[in-house]
Amino acid sequence: MANKRDLKKDINYVFGDILDAVYYWELENTQKPTKESEAIIDEAFAGFDELIARVNNRSVEDTKAHFKAINSDLESKGRALIDRINKLK
């Protein structure tokens, strides 16, 4: 892990790309209901807020392990949301 700034950028890019994918899907599928896509958007915002709050937590003793855990959570949350986007039909 390089530093806190890079981790924040990674979080921002991952969730930004996920939101872009959902918005593109909504534009291409205007005739379909968007309850599922809105749930994905809500979950993306919640995940972003949670991970940024964890990054900003200064009361952590082992920062290296803390940031590794955040990075692995980012990967798992990102993959889960991408899988949900791919299942939208």
Order of alpha helices (4+ residues) and beta strands (2+ residues): alpha-alpha-alpha
